[in-house]
Amino acid sequence: MPRMRTAPLLLLLLAASLGQAALVVDPSDRIRLSDDEALEVGKRIWQNECAGTIKGLTTWNQGEEFPSLGICHFIWYPEGVESRFEESFPSFLRFAMNSGVKLPSWMNGLSPDQDSPWSSRSEFYREFDSPEMKELRQFLADNVPLQARFAARRAEHALPKLLKATAPERQEEIEDKFYQVAGSPGGVYALIDYVNFKGEGTNPKERYQGEGWGLLQVLELAPIRPGQNMDETMAAFREGAQAALARRVKNSPPERGEKRWTKGWNNRIATYKN
């Protein structure tokens, strides 16, 4: 059995990697970002996902069956749509409601589990400048730290999922790599961003030809070794991320045309530096 570190140790490493003393732990051992930290991480993710634009906060990519919303491009499925990708916008809505944040007026009384109100990409863009869509974009722009905290929570809960999905003989390796990245300057941002960018890599539906592209696969492929300095660790993490996404493109159905995203994906990975 692999050795298991305690949650507080992970949080201390996360604090060190952010370079901030303000990161604190509440009684349930959850990460709590200061307002400045949440805003900084959120702005970086917003730049990566939407080029920092307001309009980019509500997007429906060509060839996809769903809209992508917010700084993390949370997925929201229309009625009747099933896909391999994890739906995240309903979970964010639930998180926002539980945080006491005021939702757009047209969402009052909306169930977090309700399907997307737009059934197609053409309908989505016909209504792009509607009062409801503008209000949604303003809500998302006004709540960047909230979205960053939601993203951080997902990354915080990733490690147990990774280990559960890993063969016993590789669990210690994956755990060590995770902590080595988390303990490097810039590592916490890289973990938060990648998990919300491409997932944990534990969902069996998120596979092409049996191979995934999430954080688990990045750590499997990354040449992270004990004794590396922090620059080497982050370079190895970037190498693993590029390899996982290159493999995804190679394995993807040709009709999806995923090669067109490679440059943007690599530019995003390039931000995972100390």
RAHU-V525142 format. One record per helix or strand of 3 or more residues. SS is the DSSP state (helix for helix, strand for strand). FROM is the first residue (numbers start at 1). LEN is the number of residues. If there is no record, write none. Layout:
SS_FROM_LEN ; SS_FROM_LEN
This chain:
helix_7_12 ; helix_35_16 ; helix_55_3 ; strand_66_4 ; strand_74_5 ; helix_89_10 ; helix_105_3 ; helix_121_6 ; helix_131_12 ; helix_144_13 ; helix_158_7 ; helix_168_15 ; helix_187_12 ; helix_215_7 ; helix_230_22 ; helix_254_3 ; helix_258_12
